[in-house]
Amino acid sequence: MKELLVISGKGGTGKTSVTASFAALAKNAVFADCDVDAADLYLLFDIETIKKEEFYSGTEPAIIQDKCDQCSICYDLCKFDAIGKTLDSKGKVKFEVKPFSCEGCGVCIDNCPISAIKEMDRLCGHIYLSKTQYGTLSHAKLLPGGENSGKLVSAVRKQAHVFASEHGAEWLLIDGSPGIGCPVIASVTGVDRVLLVTEPTVSGIHDLERVFQLCKHFKVPIYVCVNKFDLNIKNTDWIKNYTIENNETWIGTIPYDNSVTDAQNLGIPVVNLPKSLAGESIKEMWAKIKTDTGEIK
């Protein structure tokens, strides 16, 4: 099984559109959306959830109501206004932890005289396994304020890897997060190849260089493509030369094309639209990747 990760140094470069198109073109593939902070790959598929699991990360204090004697020590000591004070249906004072305000300092736990406040595992979201018309998708959804960490990325990726291995998939296609932070590091480690999708802009070049060095650090072979390349041919040429000078693989370009937006509005990969210039370019890139990885000889 070959693992291909699609990432970018910044958001909005088109990596999800490229990943969805590769999913539509691949045969016998499993997909993972590791952009867990804003997972949207599923929007371009028809999905049917077949598995759902709770995701816990970190801890948060919780007041055990049956044990609490309403002494208000926790309420008085909290510097973050994270202890709420209300009245229950019988007019009795009730204290509760406000999760969006709590900083997890532990003062309430340490100072409760009767140990009525406990540290509990924090529910941060859910991990899904879904069927699509192209294959199986592993993805996640964070709850508001849920912790976005490499732990969730690793869980989504592990689920996809296990399913792909059990079902003999030839490809594991991963849609990664933008940037170079913890979620990206958790996505990059151990993959066979990375496709960097960038734009011919000053910020695109700057962020490309950062991601380039990250992939170099983990010794992962790199493909590079420029989306909307015709907006600035000079910068596109610079990116191509930079890729070749660093002994990595230049995979191609995608023109600026309104059909990409049309496909997004329809909820389908752009390669499914007839006469799409962007779609044809992505098909050519996918053919080059299959040739380079030995699928086509």
C-alpha positions as CSV (number, residue, x, y, z in Angstrom):
1,M,0.0,0.0,0.0
2,K,1.3,3.5,-0.9
3,E,0.6,6.4,1.4
4,L,0.3,9.8,-0.3
5,L,-0.1,13.0,1.9
6,V,-1.4,16.2,0.3
7,I,-0.4,19.3,2.3
8,S,0.3,23.0,1.8
9,G,2.0,25.7,3.7
10,K,-1.1,27.8,3.9
11,G,-4.9,27.3,3.7
12,G,-6.9,27.8,0.6
13,T,-4.3,26.5,-1.9
14,G,-6.6,23.8,-3.2
15,K,-5.2,20.7,-1.5
16,T,-8.6,19.3,-0.6
17,S,-9.9,19.7,-4.2
18,V,-6.8,17.8,-5.4
19,T,-7.2,15.1,-2.8
20,A,-10.8,14.6,-3.6
21,S,-9.9,14.4,-7.3
22,F,-7.2,11.8,-6.7
23,A,-9.8,9.8,-4.7
24,A,-12.2,9.9,-7.6
25,L,-9.4,8.7,-9.9
26,A,-7.8,6.1,-7.7
27,K,-8.8,2.5,-7.7
28,N,-9.0,0.5,-4.5
29,A,-8.1,3.4,-2.2
30,V,-8.9,4.5,1.4
31,F,-8.9,8.2,2.3
32,A,-8.2,10.1,5.5
33,D,-9.0,13.7,6.2
34,C,-6.3,14.8,8.7
35,D,-7.2,18.4,8.5
36,V,-9.1,17.8,11.7
37,D,-9.6,21.4,12.7
38,A,-11.7,22.1,9.6
39,A,-12.4,18.7,8.0
40,D,-14.2,19.2,4.7
41,L,-13.2,16.4,2.4
42,Y,-16.5,14.7,3.0
43,L,-18.3,17.6,1.5
44,L,-17.2,16.4,-2.0
45,F,-18.4,12.9,-1.4
46,D,-21.7,11.1,-0.8
47,I,-21.0,9.6,2.6
48,E,-22.7,7.0,4.8
49,T,-21.3,6.7,8.3
50,I,-20.5,3.1,9.3
51,K,-18.6,3.7,12.5
52,K,-18.5,6.5,15.1
53,E,-16.3,6.8,18.2
54,E,-15.8,9.4,20.9
55,F,-12.5,11.2,21.0
56,Y,-11.1,12.2,24.4
57,S,-8.0,14.4,24.9
58,G,-6.8,15.9,28.1
59,T,-8.8,16.4,31.3
60,E,-11.1,18.9,32.8
61,P,-12.5,19.3,36.4
62,A,-16.0,18.2,37.1
63,I,-18.0,18.9,40.3
64,I,-19.7,15.8,41.8
65,Q,-23.1,17.2,42.7
66,D,-24.1,14.5,45.1
67,K,-21.0,15.2,47.1
68,C,-20.7,19.0,46.9
69,D,-21.8,20.8,50.1
70,Q,-21.9,24.3,48.3
71,C,-19.1,25.7,50.4
72,S,-18.2,28.0,47.5
73,I,-14.4,27.8,48.0
74,C,-13.9,26.8,44.4
75,Y,-16.1,29.7,43.2
76,D,-14.2,32.2,45.3
77,L,-10.7,30.9,44.3
78,C,-11.2,30.6,40.6
79,K,-9.4,33.5,38.8
80,F,-10.9,32.6,35.4
81,D,-14.6,32.9,36.3
82,A,-14.8,29.2,35.3
83,I,-17.1,28.1,38.2
84,G,-20.8,28.9,37.5
85,K,-23.2,29.5,40.3
86,T,-26.9,28.8,39.7
87,L,-30.0,27.7,41.5
88,D,-31.6,24.3,40.9
89,S,-35.3,23.6,40.6
90,K,-35.6,23.5,44.4
91,G,-33.8,26.8,44.9
92,K,-30.6,25.2,46.1
93,V,-27.3,26.7,45.1
94,K,-25.5,24.7,42.5
95,F,-21.9,25.1,41.3
96,E,-20.7,23.8,37.9
97,V,-17.5,24.1,35.9
98,K,-17.8,26.2,32.7
99,P,-15.6,24.2,30.2
100,F,-15.0,27.1,27.8
101,S,-13.6,29.3,30.6
102,C,-11.6,26.7,32.5
103,E,-7.8,26.8,32.0
104,G,-7.2,23.5,33.9
105,C,-5.1,25.1,36.6
106,G,-6.3,22.6,39.2
107,V,-6.9,25.2,42.0
108,C,-10.5,24.0,42.5
109,I,-9.4,20.4,42.8
110,D,-6.5,21.0,45.2
111,N,-8.6,23.3,47.5
112,C,-11.9,21.4,47.7
113,P,-12.1,20.3,51.4
114,I,-14.2,17.2,50.7
115,S,-12.7,16.2,47.3
116,A,-15.9,16.8,45.5
117,I,-14.1,18.0,42.3
118,K,-12.5,15.3,40.1
119,E,-10.4,15.4,37.0
120,M,-12.3,13.8,34.2
121,D,-11.4,12.8,30.6
122,R,-12.4,15.6,28.2
123,L,-14.7,14.7,25.3
124,C,-13.3,16.8,22.4
125,G,-15.0,15.3,19.3
126,H,-15.8,12.2,17.3
127,I,-14.0,10.0,14.8
128,Y,-15.9,8.6,11.9
129,L,-15.5,5.9,9.3
130,S,-17.7,6.5,6.3
131,K,-18.5,4.8,3.0
132,T,-18.2,7.0,-0.1
133,Q,-18.8,6.3,-3.8
134,Y,-15.0,6.1,-4.3
135,G,-13.9,4.2,-1.2
136,T,-13.8,4.4,2.6
137,L,-13.1,7.7,4.4
138,S,-11.7,8.2,7.9
139,H,-12.5,11.6,9.3
140,A,-13.3,13.5,12.5
141,K,-15.3,16.4,13.9
142,L,-14.2,18.5,16.8
143,L,-16.6,19.8,19.3
144,P,-16.6,23.6,19.9
145,G,-13.4,24.4,21.8
146,G,-12.2,20.8,21.3
147,E,-8.4,20.3,21.5
148,N,-6.9,20.0,18.0
149,S,-3.7,18.0,18.4
150,G,-1.6,15.4,16.7
151,K,-3.3,12.8,18.9
152,L,-6.6,13.2,16.9
153,V,-4.7,13.3,13.6
154,S,-2.9,10.1,14.5
155,A,-6.2,8.4,15.5
156,V,-7.9,9.3,12.2
157,R,-4.8,8.1,10.3
158,K,-4.5,4.9,12.3
159,Q,-8.1,4.0,11.6
160,A,-7.6,4.6,7.9
161,H,-4.4,2.6,7.9
162,V,-5.9,-0.4,9.7
163,F,-9.0,-0.5,7.4
164,A,-6.8,-0.1,4.3
165,S,-4.5,-2.9,5.4
166,E,-7.4,-5.3,6.3
167,H,-9.1,-4.7,2.9
168,G,-6.0,-4.8,0.7
169,A,-6.2,-1.2,-0.5
170,E,-3.5,-0.1,-2.9
171,W,-3.6,3.6,-1.9
172,L,-4.0,5.6,1.3
173,L,-4.7,9.2,0.3
174,I,-4.4,11.7,3.1
175,D,-5.7,15.3,3.1
176,G,-3.4,17.1,5.6
177,S,-3.6,20.4,7.5
178,P,-2.0,23.6,6.3
179,G,1.1,25.0,8.1
180,I,3.9,23.1,9.8
181,G,2.4,22.5,13.3
182,C,1.7,19.4,15.3
183,P,-1.2,18.1,13.1
184,V,1.1,18.3,10.0
185,I,3.9,16.6,11.8
186,A,1.6,13.8,12.8
187,S,0.4,13.5,9.2
188,V,3.9,13.5,7.6
189,T,5.7,10.9,9.7
190,G,5.8,7.6,8.0
191,V,4.1,8.4,4.7
192,D,5.7,7.3,1.4
193,R,5.4,10.6,-0.4
194,V,4.1,14.1,0.1
195,L,2.5,16.3,-2.5
196,L,2.9,20.0,-1.7
197,V,0.2,22.2,-3.3
198,T,1.2,25.8,-3.4
199,E,0.3,29.1,-5.2
200,P,2.5,31.5,-7.1
201,T,2.4,34.2,-4.5
202,V,4.9,35.7,-2.1
203,S,3.1,34.1,0.9
204,G,2.7,30.8,-1.1
205,I,6.5,30.7,-1.7
206,H,7.3,31.6,1.9
207,D,5.1,28.9,3.3
208,L,6.2,26.3,0.7
209,E,9.8,26.7,1.9
210,R,8.8,26.1,5.5
211,V,6.9,22.9,4.6
212,F,9.7,21.8,2.3
213,Q,12.2,21.9,5.2
214,L,9.8,20.0,7.4
215,C,9.5,17.2,4.9
216,K,13.2,17.2,4.3
217,H,13.7,16.8,8.1
218,F,11.5,13.6,8.0
219,K,13.2,12.4,4.8
220,V,10.0,12.1,2.9
221,P,10.1,12.4,-0.9
222,I,8.3,15.5,-2.2
223,Y,6.1,16.2,-5.2
224,V,5.4,19.9,-5.9
225,C,2.5,21.4,-7.9
226,V,1.4,25.0,-8.3
227,N,-2.3,25.8,-8.3
228,K,-3.5,28.8,-10.3
229,F,0.0,28.9,-11.8
230,D,-1.1,31.4,-14.6
231,L,-1.6,34.2,-12.0
232,N,2.1,34.7,-11.9
233,I,4.3,32.8,-14.3
234,K,7.5,34.2,-12.9
235,N,6.8,32.9,-9.4
236,T,5.7,29.5,-10.9
237,D,9.1,29.2,-12.6
238,W,10.8,30.1,-9.4
239,I,9.0,27.3,-7.5
240,K,9.8,24.8,-10.3
241,N,13.5,25.7,-10.2
242,Y,13.5,25.6,-6.4
243,T,12.0,22.1,-6.5
244,I,14.5,20.7,-9.0
245,E,17.5,22.4,-7.3
246,N,16.5,20.6,-4.1
247,N,16.4,17.2,-5.9
248,E,12.6,16.8,-5.5
249,T,10.0,16.0,-8.1
250,W,8.1,18.7,-10.1
251,I,4.7,17.2,-10.8
252,G,2.9,19.9,-12.7
253,T,0.6,22.9,-12.6
254,I,-3.1,23.6,-12.4
255,P,-4.6,26.7,-14.2
256,Y,-7.0,29.1,-12.7
257,D,-10.4,27.7,-13.5
258,N,-13.9,28.7,-12.4
259,S,-14.9,25.0,-12.8
260,V,-13.2,24.3,-9.5
261,T,-15.7,26.5,-7.7
262,D,-18.5,25.0,-9.8
263,A,-17.5,21.5,-8.6
264,Q,-17.4,22.7,-5.0
265,N,-20.9,24.1,-5.3
266,L,-22.1,20.8,-6.8
267,G,-20.3,18.8,-4.1
268,I,-18.2,16.8,-6.5
269,P,-14.5,16.4,-7.4
270,V,-13.5,18.8,-10.2
271,V,-12.2,15.8,-12.3
272,N,-15.9,14.8,-12.7
273,L,-16.8,17.9,-14.6
274,P,-16.4,17.6,-18.3
275,K,-14.1,20.0,-20.1
276,S,-12.5,21.3,-16.9
277,L,-9.0,22.5,-17.5
278,A,-8.1,22.2,-13.9
279,G,-9.6,18.6,-13.9
280,E,-7.5,17.6,-16.9
281,S,-4.3,19.0,-15.2
282,I,-5.1,17.0,-12.0
283,K,-5.6,13.8,-14.1
284,E,-2.2,14.4,-15.7
285,M,-0.6,14.8,-12.3
286,W,-2.2,11.6,-11.0
287,A,-0.9,9.7,-14.0
288,K,2.6,11.0,-13.3
289,I,2.4,9.9,-9.7
290,K,1.2,6.4,-10.6
291,T,4.1,6.1,-13.1
292,D,6.6,7.4,-10.5
293,T,5.4,5.0,-7.8
294,G,5.6,2.0,-10.2
295,E,1.8,1.4,-10.6
296,I,2.2,2.1,-14.3
297,K,5.2,1.0,-16.2
